[in-house]
Amino acid sequence: MQSAPGSDRDLIEAYISSSIRISFSRVLHYVEAKTDSSHEHVLACLAEETKKLLKTDSTIFMPIFSKWHQLAPVASASLLHKLYGNKLRPFLDHAEHLTEDVVSVFPEADSLERYIMTVISLACEEEIVKDNCLRKLISFEVEKKSGTLVLRWLNAKLGRILEWVERAIQQERFRATSKELESLTNLVRCMGECERYPEG
């Protein structure tokens, strides 16, 4: 495989950066228009479309650039990871509960990140280069956030169940007490009747 001089590699990376940014911007506009008339969350749809963009880029364009710049796919995938991450992060920061939006966005974002990592791994022939490239990615940490939200959801559900059980127990106690009071009232009434009609 040929390796272009440093200046040529810089030019290739600059072209990739410009091309990817333009393509991502177009995808974003397309997704925003699409989700206006559908029930899909924009970030879920954006993750799916970004993945398609990277697949096209990796199979059609990057093999050509890789002839002169071996890590061209890494530059492309890393930039898409950053661009999507910039859109995703505010959503992650404000996700406090396991809502329908969270359920739709998180799997798509995680799938995109895993695919990006696969593209980077395949482009790096040396293990040390791969590890270095992957470390530079600022992870979405969707799995970690998902675990937190699921635990919070389970705790909330458990709290409601405990409240329901407590109410049920109190109702049973109230019913038992009511029956005891009713029996006591009947007994007092009977005793009163007996006093009204003494023997003899």
SVG drawing of the C-alpha trace seen along z (x, -y; Angstrom):
<svg xmlns="http://www.w3.org/2000/svg" viewBox="-92 -21 98 37">
<polyline fill="none" stroke="black" stroke-width="0.4" points="0.0,0.0 1.3,-3.4 1.8,-6.1 1.5,-9.7 3.8,-12.4 2.6,-14.2 1.4,-17.2 -0.7,-15.0 -2.2,-13.1 -3.1,-16.5 -4.9,-17.4 -6.7,-14.1 -7.9,-14.6 -8.9,-18.2 -11.0,-17.0 -12.5,-14.2 -13.4,-16.6 -15.0,-19.0 -16.9,-16.3 -18.1,-14.6 -19.3,-17.9 -21.3,-18.8 -22.8,-15.3 -23.7,-15.2 -25.4,-18.6 -27.4,-17.4 -28.4,-14.3 -29.4,-16.4 -31.7,-18.6 -33.2,-15.5 -33.9,-13.9 -35.4,-17.1 -37.8,-17.4 -38.6,-13.7 -39.3,-13.6 -41.6,-16.7 -44.2,-14.5 -43.5,-11.2 -43.4,-10.0 -39.7,-9.2 -37.3,-11.0 -34.8,-13.1 -31.8,-11.6 -32.9,-8.0 -33.4,-8.8 -30.2,-10.7 -28.2,-7.8 -29.7,-5.5 -29.0,-7.9 -25.5,-8.6 -24.8,-4.9 -25.9,-4.6 -23.7,-7.6 -20.7,-5.9 -21.4,-2.6 -21.5,-4.4 -18.4,-6.3 -16.5,-3.2 -17.4,-1.0 -17.2,-3.5 -14.9,-6.4 -12.5,-5.3 -11.0,-2.4 -9.8,-5.0 -8.4,-7.3 -6.8,-4.5 -4.4,-3.9 -2.7,-7.1 -3.7,-7.4 -4.2,-4.2 -6.1,-5.8 -8.5,-7.7 -11.5,-5.6 -10.5,-6.5 -10.6,-10.2 -14.1,-9.8 -15.6,-7.6 -14.1,-9.6 -15.5,-12.9 -19.0,-11.4 -18.8,-10.1 -18.0,-13.6 -20.7,-15.3 -23.4,-12.9 -22.1,-13.0 -22.4,-16.8 -26.1,-16.4 -26.7,-13.5 -24.9,-14.8 -27.5,-17.4 -30.2,-14.7 -28.1,-12.3 -27.4,-15.0 -31.2,-15.7 -32.4,-12.1 -33.6,-11.5 -36.3,-8.8 -36.9,-5.8 -39.2,-7.6 -40.3,-6.6 -37.8,-9.0 -35.0,-7.4 -36.1,-3.9 -36.0,-4.9 -32.8,-7.0 -30.4,-4.9 -30.4,-1.7 -29.8,-3.6 -27.0,-5.7 -25.3,-2.7 -25.6,-0.8 -24.0,-3.7 -21.1,-3.9 -20.4,-0.2 -20.4,-0.4 -18.0,-3.3 -15.7,-1.4 -15.8,1.5 -14.9,-0.7 -11.9,-2.1 -10.8,1.3 -10.8,2.7 -8.8,-0.2 -6.0,0.2 -3.7,3.0 -1.6,2.6 -3.2,3.2 -1.5,0.3 -2.7,-2.1 -6.3,-0.8 -6.2,-1.2 -4.8,-4.7 -7.6,-5.7 -10.4,-4.2 -9.1,-6.0 -9.5,-9.3 -13.2,-8.8 -15.3,-10.4 -17.7,-7.6 -21.4,-8.3 -21.7,-6.1 -25.2,-5.0 -24.9,-1.7 -23.9,-3.3 -26.7,-5.9 -29.1,-3.1 -28.2,-1.1 -28.8,-4.1 -32.2,-4.9 -33.3,-1.3 -32.4,-1.0 -34.2,-4.3 -37.2,-2.9 -37.1,0.3 -36.8,-1.5 -39.8,-3.7 -41.9,-0.6 -40.8,1.1 -41.8,-1.9 -45.2,-1.9 -45.6,1.8 -44.7,1.3 -47.2,-1.6 -49.9,0.6 -49.1,3.5 -49.1,1.1 -52.5,-0.3 -53.9,3.2 -52.7,4.2 -54.2,1.1 -57.5,1.8 -57.5,5.4 -56.8,4.1 -59.6,1.5 -62.0,4.2 -61.0,6.5 -61.4,3.6 -64.8,2.7 -66.0,6.3 -64.8,6.3 -66.6,3.0 -69.8,4.4 -69.7,7.5 -69.1,5.4 -72.0,3.1 -74.3,6.1 -73.3,7.5 -74.0,4.2 -77.3,4.0 -78.2,7.5 -77.2,6.7 -79.4,3.6 -82.4,5.7 -81.8,8.2 -81.9,5.4 -85.1,4.1 -86.8,7.5 -85.5,8.9 -86.4,12.4 -89.4,13.1"/>
</svg>
